[in-house]
Amino acid sequence: MLTLEHLKRALQEAAKCDASDTSPSAQARHARRSREWVKCLATELKGFSEDPDVRVFFKGDPQNREDFGLNELLYDVCVCETKSCPSARRGKTLRYVTKALWQVESEFARDSFEAVKDFNKLVIGSADNKLFIGPRLAPSEQSQFLDALLPVARCCSGNVYVAAVSHPDEWEPNPPDVSLWQLAGGAWQPR
C-alpha cells in the first residue's frame, strides 16, 4: 500500500540532486528535478517487491532494455510482474508482462486540462494501483483541482491515488512537499 511516507522519502531523495546542480538555466534545472523525482519514485515503488520477476519501467532506467528493448512502458513509471518463454526460433528467452501492478503519470502543469489528459492514461490501464502526480497548489485551488480529477478517477479500476507535489520551480528556498489522497467511496480521502 502506498503511503505518504513513501512519497516523502522519494521527494527528499530527489531534492538531494540539487547539491550537484550545474544546469545552464532554470528550465533545465526544473526538468532535471522532475526526472530525478520520477527516478526516486520508481525506486521507492521497486521496494514494494523483492521478486526479480517484478520489473519497474521508467525513461531514465536502461535495466530493462536487454529483456524488453525499451526503458519506459507506456507510463512515466510502470511496475509489472513478468515471466519468460522461449522464442519461436533459436531458443532465445523472451520476457513478457503478466500483470501491471502500478501505473504512474506525472504532470506538473498547473491546469486541469493537462492533468485530465494524462489521467486518461490511467483510466485505460489495467494496473491494480494507479497514481497521478500533479502540482501542489494553494488549499482552495488544490480542492478545485482535485474536484476536476474526480470524475475521471471514478472511471479507473483498482486503487487510485493522487499526489500533489511542489512544482520543481518551488524546490528552493523551501524543501519540496507532498500530499496524498486515495479514491474511496467515490471521493478523495486524505492519506
Secondary structure, DSSP 8 states (H G I E B T S, - for coil): ---HHHHHHHHHHHHGGGGG---SSHHHHHHHHHHHHHHHHHHHHHTT---TTEEEE-TT-GGGHHHHS-S--SSSEEEEEEEEEE-SSTT-EEEEEEEEEEEEEE---SSHHHHHHHHHHHHH---SEEEEEEE---HHHHHHHHHHHHHHHTT--SEEEEEEE--GGG-SSS---EEEEEEETTEEEE-
